[in-house]
Amino acid sequence: MIKKVHHIGIAVNNLKESVALFERLLGLKAHIEEAPCQRVTEAVFKLGEGVEIDLLEPMGPDSAVAKFLEKRGEGLHHIALEVDDIDADLNEMEGKGVQLIDKQGREGVAGKIGFLHPKSFNGVLVELVQPGKEGE
């Protein structure tokens, strides 16, 4: 079951420059984290009641984000929706005819994640997120 928007992912070419810009414009400090499992470095800005803006810089040319930047340039990469049970929700989406990128949840910075193909959502990449429990 979809609970809320968890975060908005924005692909950037230069994380250092983008963090400086977003920190100045938002008046917030970013938390930087590497996500080798996704081949990105993320800058996370926490907004209000648990919604985040995540800036994504590829770790190398083989990263999906690098390919996105090459094809589309900087900008909106994905919208992440928080769910209670990643595997059940991926299965439910597939049952509704949604094309899955991930058939089951996998580890990500935000917890367990699974991506839904943009072809199923009018060109928007959607990520489902089952946040990890505090202390995990």
HELIX and SHEET records of a PDB file:
HELIX    1   1 LEU A   15  LEU A   26  1                                  12    
HELIX    2   2 PRO A   36  GLN A   38  5                                   3    
HELIX    3   3 ALA A   64  ARG A   72  1                                   9    
HELIX    4   4 ILE A   86  GLY A   95  1                                  10    
HELIX    5   5 PRO A  118  SER A  120  5                                   3    
SHEET    1   A 8 HIS A  31  ALA A  35  0                                        
SHEET    2   A 8 VAL A  40  LEU A  47 -1                                        
SHEET    3   A 8 VAL A  51  PRO A  58 -1                                        
SHEET    4   A 8 ILE A   2  ALA A  11  1                                        
SHEET    5   A 8 GLY A  75  VAL A  83 -1                                        
SHEET    6   A 8 VAL A 126  PRO A 131  1                                        
SHEET    7   A 8 GLY A 111  LEU A 116 -1                                        
SHEET    8   A 8 ARG A 106  GLY A 108 -1                                        
END                                                                             
